[in-house]
Each structure stands twice: as C-alpha cells, then as structure tokens.
Amino acid sequence: MNKRLFAAASAAISVLVGAAAFADPAPATQPSASMAPGDYVSRAEYERVLQNQAAMQKQLDQLNNQRAHDPPGNDQAANDELDKEMQQLKDAVDRYRPGLESVVIAGDGEVGYTRVNHTDSTFDAGLSPLILWSPTDRILIEGAFDLGLRSDNSGTDIDLTLADISYEVCDHFIIGGGLFAVPFGQYHNHFDPPWINKFPDDPLVFGDGGLAPGSEVGVFGRGAVAVGDDSKLTYDVYVVNGPNLVTTDATALGSLNFTDSADLNDDKAVGGRIGFLPVPNMELGYSLMFARVNPDGFENVNALLQAVDFNYRPKVDAIEGTLDLRAEWVWSNTDMATYDSTGGLGVGPLTFASYSNGGYVQACYRPTRVSNSFLRNLELVSRFELLQTPLVSPAGVHEQRWTFGVDYWVTPTVVFKTAYEIDHRNPGPDQNAILLQLGFQL
C-alpha cells in the first residue's frame, strides 16, 4: 500500500504538531529518546528552557522591529552586522525547539469481511503507519510499513513499504532514493489507501499476482512544470533493482516477482512516467519500465512494461453531484525463454514468451449537491477489470471481473464500503464475492 499522497501536506501538518507539542509539554517523568536511562528532565529545568527560548524570541522580535524602522540610508556594515546577529539568534531558538516538531505520524487502516464462492468467508484487519520527518524545508524522510493478519490466522505480517529520503533541488525538481513507491501508473502512488480506494480490494492488475510494480529500491527524480495558465506537466524518472523473473517455482514460471527487493543480476531497471493535466481535475499519464529480469546463470531475458492512465473528477450540475472516472491499462512483455529445461520441477521443458495485459475502468457517482445529508454521503461505485497472462505458462490466467457497490462516507477520511463482484476465470472456477470494508485514515 503505497501512502505517498500525504507528503504534499506534511509541512502544514508539521507546524500544527509542533505547536501542540510546545503548548502541552511532556510530564517531568518522561525521558527524552536521546537520554540514557535515569537522565530525566525536571519541571524546573524544562521551564527554564522555555523561558530562555521566550527571551531569545523576544530579542529577535526587537531586532526585526529595529531593522524595519531603520532609515534607507543606514550604513551597510551595520546592516550586515544586524543580519548576522539575527541569524545567530534564530539558530539558538532552533536548538531549543522540541525534537519531534517536524515529525508527522499518519497512515491508514482497514477492517474487512470477504465471502468468495468455493472458499470460507473471513474477516481481516490491517494498519499502515506512515512516518514523515522534515528536518529542513528541503528534505523529507518517509517510512511506512503494513501490519496485517496472516491469511491462516497464525500471526501478524510486517511489511516495509517505504523508506526513502528526498531533497527539493528547486521548485521544479526533487531527487531522492531508498525504498519508494514506483511511479508506474497512478494506483499505488495515489489511490490504494483504503480511505481513498472506493472498493474493498485492489484491481487485479495492481494486486498480488498482477502486472505492475509497487515499491522498489533505487534512486529517483521528479518534478512538475506549468504549461500555460491552467495546465501542468509532471515527470518522474528512476533507476531501481527491478522485478525478478521466476525460474524456480513450478507454479509461477515465467512471471515477474515484484515483491523481492534484491536484484538477481548486475543490471538495473530504468523507467519513468510523464503526466499531463490540461485542467486541474483531469490527468493523463504514460509509464515505462525496462529491465533485464533473469537471474545470473539463466539465459538473458528482458522485460518491457508500459502503462497508460486517466483520471477525471468533474462536478456535474445536471445530476447534482460529482463523477469519479478513472482508467489504467498495463502491458507486460518478456522475452522468449526455456523454463525447467531439465524437467527437475516436473513441468518442463517449457519455452514461451510472456505477453500479458490488464487494467481497469471505474465510474463512480456521489450526489454531493443534494440537500439531504444522508444522500450526500452515499456513493455508487462500479468497476470493470481484465487480466490476461499466457495460458501456456503454469501461472497463466484469463480473468475478468465486474464490481458494483455502495459506499457511505462517515467523514471525509472514514468510509464504509459494500460491494459484489461477478468474476469469470479461465482456468479455474469463477470467484464471485461479497465484500465489506471500513477504511480510515490515521
């Protein structure tokens, strides 16, 4: 679950968090994270620090006021000295600020129920904390992980999904590196949190066993530039470890593994995305990733992944509401290769190239302009999905799915979702399902 859309609001939230921390200091018995056991700060010491900070802030305000009333012809050397003194005071004030002032803890969670034909029904729950730290105006550090129950109820899974640092070079360019959400399509970067996704589950192409990457380890650059008065162009480029070709699992030969962060060869995946916003509530995008995906010792196999995406949220007076129209499509091509050439896995030798594709189209309607408050909080949702992978491969499948549902928005960040899925799958039985989910933001 990728949680990157909080970054744009982190600076404003950080100010609020810092203000709250300063107004309500920790009890005198609470140690700092950097102290050794037993090195507690007394109430008197804490209040003395606050008094020192207040005195320095007062002095800084006086200097600011003095400079504002200086005549224009004042001596430049005196001005330079005043600037230096002000900067020293600012640095001193910063040293006394609470240590967690620029840290934001956010994230999301969900509680769900699933009943699929031919399988047992089950409840599930998950939590995905997101930690943002901005030590300076230009640096952002983020970390996120998923906490979820195992499908066999044997315990809890912990999955690190984000661990990266980025630096704002200028207004139009940011660089960074680490474990980050790959800008391939839009779903994992903007729409997968359960309080944003309007459906209880992921689209087939972006779910487990799908065709698109989620998080990868590497370096990236991104930015945006204005095009005319209302239009904007966004761009992303990256170099990452990339997906791995499955060559030893008899049930998944020839597919791409996006969950293993380690690289199996010395080559790296390169890619990017370009997006165009002709108007603020519409975006069109194209994504590309190219990589050598075979492990060392296996014949060379290259993979080319491409995607297009579309997102549009118009307000329509004629229907007194807002539409949410979205579509993404992915194409994945890997070179011809021979798998299980010795027959040791019991399925080979198999020789094939993998040409796969899939995507989704969704249309949702919420009557945001009607007078009845209950109806305003309802949303009708629908989605069509398709996933096609080579049937000659052990993991090959042709599956299409229709989903219809009704969401109720308790608050802007808490939503209760109900949905029914009509599934057609070859090979294997159809998997029609009833799904319920409560999604929320932390």
VENBEL-V990990 format. One record per residue. SS is DSSP state (H for helix, E for strand, L for the rest). Layout:
BEGIN
SS / SS
END
This chain:
BEGIN
L / L / L / H / H / H / H / H / H / H / H / H / H / H / H / H / H / H / H / H / H / H / H / L / L / L / L / L / L / L / L / L / L / L / L / L / L / L / L / L / L / L / H / H / H / H / H / H / H / H / H / H / H / H / H / H / H / H / H / H / H / H / H / H / H / H / H / H / L / L / L / L / L / L / L / H / H / H / H / H / H / H / H / H / H / H / H / H / H / H / H / H / H / H / H / L / L / L / L / L / L / L / E / E / E / E / E / E / E / E / E / E / E / E / E / E / L / L / L / L / L / E / E / E / E / E / E / E / E / E / E / E / E / E / E / E / L / L / E / E / E / E / E / E / E / E / E / E / E / L / L / L / L / L / L / E / E / E / E / E / E / E / E / E / E / E / E / E / E / E / L / L / E / E / E / E / E / E / E / E / E / L / L / L / L / L / H / H / H / H / H / L / L / L / L / L / L / L / L / L / L / L / L / H / H / H / L / L / L / L / L / L / L / L / E / E / E / E / E / E / E / E / E / E / E / E / E / L / L / L / E / E / E / E / E / E / E / E / E / E / L / L / L / E / E / L / L / L / L / L / L / L / L / L / L / E / E / L / L / L / L / L / L / L / L / L / L / L / E / E / E / E / E / E / E / E / E / L / L / L / L / E / E / E / E / E / E / E / E / E / E / E / L / L / L / L / L / L / L / L / L / E / E / E / E / E / E / E / E / E / E / E / L / L / E / E / H / H / H / L / E / E / E / E / E / E / E / E / E / E / E / E / E / E / E / E / E / E / E / L / L / L / L / L / L / L / L / L / L / E / E / E / E / E / E / E / E / E / E / E / E / E / E / E / E / E / L / L / L / L / L / L / H / H / H / H / L / E / E / E / E / E / E / E / E / E / E / E / L / L / L / L / L / L / L / L / L / E / E / E / E / E / E / E / E / E / E / E / E / E / E / L / L / E / E / E / E / E / E / E / E / E / E / E / E / E / L / L / L / L / L / L / E / E / E / E / E / E / E / E / E / L
END
